[in-house]
Amino acid sequence: MTEAEPSFDRFFDSMESLADTLSESLQAQVTIEDSNHHVIGYSSHQFESDAARISTIIGKRVPNTVIIGLRKKGVMHNLENTGHPIRIPAVMEVGLGPRLAMCIRHQQEILGYIWVVDGGNLAEGHAERIVEKAAGIAGRYLLKQRGWKTKQEKTFEDFFWKLLTSHYESEPRIRQEAEAGAILLPERYYIGVLESSRPVDEHFFAEIPQGDGYLYRAEAAFRPPSRTG
């Protein structure tokens, strides 16, 4: 059953493609999550799913009831403190069937998780080896995405700080800078500063009337970016 392994020796442009390749290799359903249990990739529905996987995919995140249940059972502790794939018995209280799972890591940091539905056809040793290889690929992908996200957040922060400090001399210059930073601006917009005596969070924005226009959120602009020199 080693003939499926070379299919991992290629570039994966998304976690969806990695999940599908892993699923095809093991003939089992696969879900890949980030460290906050948000779904970043899952294999197509070619087999029957259990309740935990269905609710996870629909909500694009593992339900809190499932996470809490797995922590109470000690499943997450074992998974997060093991450097190789482990077999997890069914936890029917949360609708989770048997799994083969592994943490995606960078050194001691947890980047995410891989979950494979164990329908009884996962060959011991072979399946673990395949999942471990996939975890290495997923780890590199997540580290790359983190670097891109950090860079993009810095671009957004600088752009909106320049807006608030009247750095740009004209509207065309604003749009030119936005396009260069891959920032999508609406056709018509206003720039304003809102002061609040409480935390600026989802509840705060939900209370702001938006009418028929856009509320372009730039939380980073509420605080000046750190600068040197």
C-alpha positions as CSV (number, residue, x, y, z in Angstrom):
1,M,0.0,0.0,0.0
2,T,3.0,2.3,-0.4
3,E,2.1,3.3,-4.0
4,A,-0.1,6.2,-2.8
5,E,2.7,7.9,-0.9
6,P,4.6,9.6,-3.8
7,S,1.5,11.7,-4.5
8,F,2.6,13.9,-1.6
9,D,5.9,14.9,-3.3
10,R,4.4,17.9,-5.0
11,F,3.3,21.5,-4.4
12,F,-0.1,22.0,-2.7
13,D,-1.7,25.4,-3.2
14,S,-4.4,24.9,-0.6
15,M,-5.4,22.7,2.3
16,E,-8.4,21.5,0.3
17,S,-6.1,19.8,-2.2
18,L,-4.0,18.3,0.6
19,A,-7.1,17.0,2.3
20,D,-8.4,15.5,-0.9
21,T,-5.0,13.8,-1.6
22,L,-4.8,12.4,1.9
23,S,-8.4,11.2,1.7
24,E,-7.7,9.5,-1.7
25,S,-4.5,7.8,-0.3
26,L,-6.3,6.5,2.8
27,Q,-9.8,6.1,1.4
28,A,-11.1,8.0,4.4
29,Q,-12.6,11.4,5.2
30,V,-10.1,14.1,6.2
31,T,-10.5,17.5,8.0
32,I,-7.7,20.0,8.5
33,E,-8.0,22.7,11.2
34,D,-5.9,25.6,12.3
35,S,-4.9,26.1,16.0
36,N,-8.3,27.7,16.8
37,H,-10.2,24.8,15.3
38,H,-11.3,26.6,12.2
39,V,-11.6,24.4,9.2
40,I,-9.0,25.2,6.6
41,G,-9.4,22.1,4.4
42,Y,-11.7,19.1,4.2
43,S,-12.1,16.2,1.7
44,S,-15.2,15.9,-0.4
45,H,-18.2,13.9,0.9
46,Q,-17.6,10.5,-0.8
47,F,-18.3,8.5,2.4
48,E,-20.8,8.8,5.2
49,S,-20.0,11.4,7.9
50,D,-20.6,11.4,11.6
51,A,-22.4,14.2,13.4
52,A,-19.2,15.9,14.7
53,R,-17.7,16.2,11.2
54,I,-20.9,17.4,9.6
55,S,-21.4,20.1,12.1
56,T,-17.8,21.1,11.9
57,I,-17.9,21.5,8.1
58,I,-21.3,23.3,8.1
59,G,-20.1,25.8,10.8
60,K,-16.5,25.9,9.3
61,R,-15.3,25.4,12.9
62,V,-15.4,22.6,15.4
63,P,-18.4,23.2,17.7
64,N,-17.5,24.2,21.3
65,T,-19.5,21.3,22.6
66,V,-17.2,18.9,20.7
67,I,-14.0,20.6,21.8
68,I,-15.1,20.7,25.5
69,G,-16.2,17.1,25.3
70,L,-12.8,16.0,23.9
71,R,-10.9,18.0,26.5
72,K,-12.9,16.5,29.3
73,K,-12.1,13.0,28.0
74,G,-8.4,13.9,27.8
75,V,-8.3,13.4,24.1
76,M,-7.0,16.9,23.3
77,H,-4.3,16.6,26.0
78,N,-3.0,13.4,24.6
79,L,-3.1,14.7,21.0
80,E,-1.4,18.0,21.9
81,N,1.4,16.2,23.9
82,T,2.2,13.6,21.3
83,G,4.5,14.1,18.4
84,H,3.0,11.5,16.1
85,P,-0.4,10.4,14.9
86,I,-2.6,8.7,17.5
87,R,-5.7,6.5,17.2
88,I,-8.7,8.0,19.1
89,P,-11.7,5.9,20.1
90,A,-15.2,7.1,19.4
91,V,-16.6,9.7,21.8
92,M,-20.3,9.2,21.1
93,E,-21.3,11.9,23.6
94,V,-20.2,14.5,21.1
95,G,-21.0,12.6,18.0
96,L,-17.4,11.8,17.2
97,G,-16.5,8.4,15.6
98,P,-13.1,6.8,15.7
99,R,-10.3,9.0,14.4
100,L,-6.6,8.9,13.5
101,A,-5.4,12.4,14.4
102,M,-2.2,14.4,14.6
103,C,-1.2,17.9,15.7
104,I,0.4,20.1,13.1
105,R,3.4,21.7,14.8
106,H,6.3,24.1,14.4
107,Q,8.9,23.3,17.1
108,Q,6.8,23.4,20.3
109,E,4.0,25.5,18.8
110,I,0.7,24.0,17.7
111,L,-0.4,25.3,14.3
112,G,-3.4,23.0,13.7
113,Y,-4.8,19.5,13.6
114,I,-5.4,16.7,11.1
115,W,-8.4,14.4,11.7
116,V,-9.0,11.3,9.7
117,V,-12.2,9.3,10.1
118,D,-11.3,5.7,11.0
119,G,-13.8,3.4,9.3
120,G,-11.7,0.4,10.2
121,N,-9.7,0.4,6.9
122,L,-6.7,2.4,8.0
123,A,-3.7,0.1,7.8
124,E,-1.6,0.4,11.0
125,G,1.8,2.0,10.3
126,H,1.0,3.0,6.7
127,A,-1.8,5.4,7.7
128,E,0.2,7.0,10.5
129,R,3.1,7.5,8.1
130,I,0.9,9.2,5.5
131,V,-0.7,11.5,8.1
132,E,2.7,12.5,9.5
133,K,3.9,13.4,6.0
134,A,0.7,15.5,5.4
135,A,1.2,17.2,8.7
136,G,4.6,18.4,7.6
137,I,3.2,19.8,4.4
138,A,0.3,21.5,6.3
139,G,2.8,23.0,8.8
140,R,4.9,24.7,6.1
141,Y,1.7,26.0,4.4
142,L,0.4,27.5,7.7
143,L,3.7,29.1,8.5
144,K,3.8,30.7,5.0
145,Q,0.2,31.9,5.4
146,R,1.1,33.4,8.8
147,G,3.9,35.4,7.2
148,W,1.7,36.6,4.4
149,K,-1.0,37.6,6.9
150,T,1.4,39.6,9.1
151,K,2.7,41.4,6.0
152,Q,-0.8,42.2,4.8
153,E,-1.9,43.5,8.2
154,K,1.1,45.8,8.3
155,T,0.1,47.1,4.8
156,F,-3.4,47.8,5.9
157,E,-2.3,49.5,9.1
158,D,0.1,51.8,7.3
159,F,-2.4,52.7,4.6
160,F,-5.2,53.7,7.0
161,W,-2.8,55.5,9.3
162,K,-1.7,57.6,6.2
163,L,-5.4,58.3,5.5
164,L,-6.1,59.5,8.9
165,T,-3.0,61.8,8.9
166,S,-3.8,63.3,5.5
167,H,-0.7,61.8,3.9
168,Y,-2.2,61.5,0.5
169,E,-2.5,64.6,-1.6
170,S,-5.4,63.5,-3.9
171,E,-8.1,60.9,-4.4
172,P,-6.3,59.2,-7.3
173,R,-3.2,58.8,-5.1
174,I,-5.3,57.1,-2.4
175,R,-6.7,54.7,-4.9
176,Q,-3.3,54.0,-6.5
177,E,-1.8,53.2,-3.0
178,A,-4.8,51.0,-2.2
179,E,-4.5,49.0,-5.4
180,A,-0.8,48.6,-4.8
181,G,-1.5,47.1,-1.4
182,A,-4.4,44.9,-2.7
183,I,-6.9,46.9,-0.6
184,L,-10.3,47.1,-2.2
185,L,-12.0,50.5,-1.7
186,P,-15.8,51.1,-2.5
187,E,-16.6,53.5,-5.3
188,R,-17.8,56.1,-2.8
189,Y,-16.7,56.3,0.8
190,Y,-16.2,58.6,3.8
191,I,-13.3,58.5,6.2
192,G,-14.1,59.1,9.9
193,V,-12.7,58.5,13.4
194,L,-14.9,57.0,16.0
195,E,-14.1,57.3,19.7
196,S,-15.3,54.7,22.2
197,S,-15.0,54.3,25.9
198,R,-15.4,50.5,25.6
199,P,-13.6,47.9,23.6
200,V,-13.9,48.1,19.8
201,D,-15.2,44.6,18.9
202,E,-17.9,42.8,16.9
203,H,-20.6,44.1,19.3
204,F,-19.4,47.6,18.8
205,F,-19.6,47.5,15.0
206,A,-23.0,45.7,15.1
207,E,-24.5,48.7,16.8
208,I,-23.4,51.2,14.2
209,P,-26.1,52.0,11.6
210,Q,-24.8,51.1,8.1
211,G,-27.8,52.1,5.9
212,D,-27.4,51.1,2.2
213,G,-23.6,51.8,2.2
214,Y,-20.5,50.2,3.4
215,L,-18.8,50.2,6.8
216,Y,-15.2,49.7,5.9
217,R,-13.7,48.5,9.1
218,A,-10.1,49.5,9.9
219,E,-9.6,48.6,13.6
220,A,-5.8,49.0,13.2
221,A,-6.3,52.7,12.4
222,F,-7.7,53.4,15.8
223,R,-4.2,53.2,17.2
224,P,-1.1,54.7,15.6
225,P,1.3,52.0,14.4
226,S,4.6,51.7,16.2
227,R,7.4,53.5,14.4
228,T,11.0,54.1,15.0
229,G,13.3,56.9,14.0
